[in-house]
């Protein structure tokens, strides 16, 4: 475990190397920074993930002796809807395959993993009795599914905890809706972006942002900002094709909307 502690302390992405994870190196470091910060806030913790696929993002938690329980929720679809307009296909998307992968990474960590196959809309929140301090949402990348996933996490998690979202530049409408709900209900929270496309919502009194690693990422928050803009640039390029530009210019001339007074 000394190797694990050393790698976590340095946010070494080697902790993810044995199972492919659909996250960038920046994303991996952000996950590790949050994991490290959680360990400083509580002596031991439970981790809940929605959307585990092959188990890539579960690796550092399976190896962590301070992580006493892992709850993996995944409805295991062959095809998943996506806000980008292209359904995402998942090969060999089974719980058995995920556990087989994790068994090769850290056999001793398998016993603390509890798997639940299904959508959160089909799961009784009472089934999750561990009150996780850390939740990671990376399931179906639609606004409605993300909204449901968060509501489920908020019901089952500890009073003080954190929820991480992956691919924030895709499900940003859901994140905006979530923040509005928290504010309207006077829930104490803090929200921010981490590189490259992670979004963090601290619930209650759970100040991960005070940790050195996360503080350094926040002081250079251009990384996530520019990543989101680069992602959206494909749509700007499409919208700026000659025919669309001509139509917009014609409309502006007719309406005078391009005249600054």
N, C-alpha and C positions, 0 to 999 in steps of 0.2 A: 504493500500500500504506500510505501515511501515514494515510489515512482509516480503513483497517481497524485499524491499530495504535491509533489514537485511540479508535475505537469499542469495541475490546476492552478497552482500559485502563479505560474508564468503564462496562463491562458494558452497552453500549447494545444493546437488543433490536432495533434497526434492522438488525442483521446477519442477522436471520431474516425480514425483511419481504417478500422477493420470492417465497418459496415458503411456502405455508401449512404450519405445523407444529402438530401436536396437543399442544402444550405451552402452559402459561400463561406470562405474562411473568416470574413468579417462577422457573418452571422454566428458562426461557431464560437468565435471569441466573445461575442456579446452574450451568448447562452452561458458560457463558462464564467463570465464576469458576474452574471446574475446568480448563478449557482454558488459561486464563491461568496458573494455578498449575503445570500440567504444563510449560509453556514455561519457567518459572523453574527447574525441576528438571533438565531435559535440554535440550541445544542444539537437537535436532530429535526428532520422534516420529512414530509410526504410530498411526492411529485405526481401531478396528474397531467397527462398528455392526451389531447384529442387529435387523432391523425398520426399514427405511428408508422404505418407502412412496413418497411423492412426493419425498423428499430434503430436507424442511424442516430437519431437525436436522443435516444435513451441510453446510449453507451456510457457517458460520464456519470449518469445517475445510477446505473447498475453497478458501477465500480465504487461508488461513494458509500462508505460505511455509515456516514451521517444521514444518508437518505434511507430511512427505515421502511418506506413503502412506496411503490410505484403503481399507479393506476393508468392503464393504457386503454383508451376508448377509441374504437375505429369500426365503422360500419362495413369496412372491407369491400368497397365497390370495385367492379372491373372498370367502370367508366364513371368519372365524376364531373358534374357541371362546373363551370368556371366563369367568372365575370369577364374574362377576356374574350369570351364568345367561342372558344374552342374547348370541347370536352377533353379532359385529361384521362389517359388510359394507364392503368396500373397492372403490371404483370405480376403473377404469383403473389397476389395481395391476400395472404392468409396469415392468421395468427400463428399457426404452426411454423411457417417459414420465418417469421420474426423471432420467435423464441429459439429456433434452431440457430439463427445468426447470433443472438445474444448469448447463447450457451457457449459458443466458441470464443466470445470476447471475455466473458467473466462468468464461469459456471456457478459460482457461489451467489451471484446476484439474481439468478432466476427465481429463487424461492420468494423473493419479496415483490415480484411482479404479479399484479392481478390484471387480467385482460377482460374487457367487456366488449363484445361485438355488437354493434348497433349504432343507430343515430341517437343523440341525446334526447330527442323528442320521444323515444321509445323506452327510455331508462328512468326508473324511479330514483330521484336524487337520494332517497333514503338508503340506496344500495351502497353509497359511498360514505362510509363511517369514519374514514381516516382524517378528514378535515385538512386537505393539502394546503401547505403554505405557498407552494409554487405551482402554477398552471401554465401549460404551453398549448396554444391553439394553432393547429396547422392542418386542419381537416379540409372539408369541402370549401373551395375558395369562392364562395358567393356571399353576398352581404347578409342574406337571410340566414344561411347556415352559421355564419360567424356570430350573428346576433344570438341565435339559439345556443350556440356553444358557450358564449360568454355568460348568458343568463344561468346556464347550468353550473358553470364554474363558480359564479358568484353565490349560488345557493349552497354549494357543497364545501367551499373552501373555508379556511380559518378566517376569523374576523380581521386579522392582520396578515396580509399576504400579497402576492404579486401575480399578475396575469401577463404572459408574453404572447404576442401575435407575430407570426411569420408572414412575409409577403404583404406588408402593410400597404404598399402602393397599389395593391389589387383590391383589398377589402376596406379601403379607407372610408367609404360611406358607412359601413357597419361600425367602424371605430368611432366616427363622429357621432353616430346615434348613441353609442354606448356612453361616451363622455357626456352627452347632453342628459341622458337618463341619470347618471351618477350625480351630476350637478343639480338637477331638478329634485332629486331625492335627498339632497344634502348629505351625500356619502363623502366622507373624507377620502380624497384620492390625489395622486400626482401622476402625470402622464408625460412621456417623452419618447423620442425616437433614438434607437441605437443602430450602429452600422450592421449590415448595410441596409436591410429592409425589415428590421425588427421594431416592434412598438411595445412599450412597457406601460402598464398601468399598475401603480402601487395602490393597494386598498388599505385604508385604515392607517395605523402607525407602523409602517414597514419601509423605512428610509434606505432603500438600496442605493439611491443616488449619492449618498454620503460616502460610499466606499470609494477607495482611490481609483480602482480600475474603471468603474462606471463614470466617475467624475472626469477622468481623462478623456473618455469617449464623448461625454457631453461637451467638453470644452473644445472639441473638434467636430461639432455636429454637422459640418458641411458634408461629411461622407454620406450619410443617409439622405440628406436633402438633395444632393446632386444625383445620387443613384435613382431616386424617385423621378427626378426630372429627365434623366437619360431614358428611363423606362417609358415615360410618356411621350418622348420625342418621336417615336414611331407613329403615333397618332397625329402629331403636328405635321410630320412630313406627308402623311396621307392627305390631311386636310388642306395642305398647301399645293396640291397638284394644280396644274394650270386651269382646268375647268372649274374647280372649286374657288380658286382665287378670282377668276373672272366673274363668277356669280356673286361673290362677296363684294367685289369692287362695284359691280353694277348696282347692287342693293344699296351700297353706301352712297353712291351718287344720287340715287332716286330719293332716299330718305334723308340725306344730309348728315348721316350719323358719323361721318368721318371729319366733320368740321368742328374745330376747337374754337370756342368763343372766349 
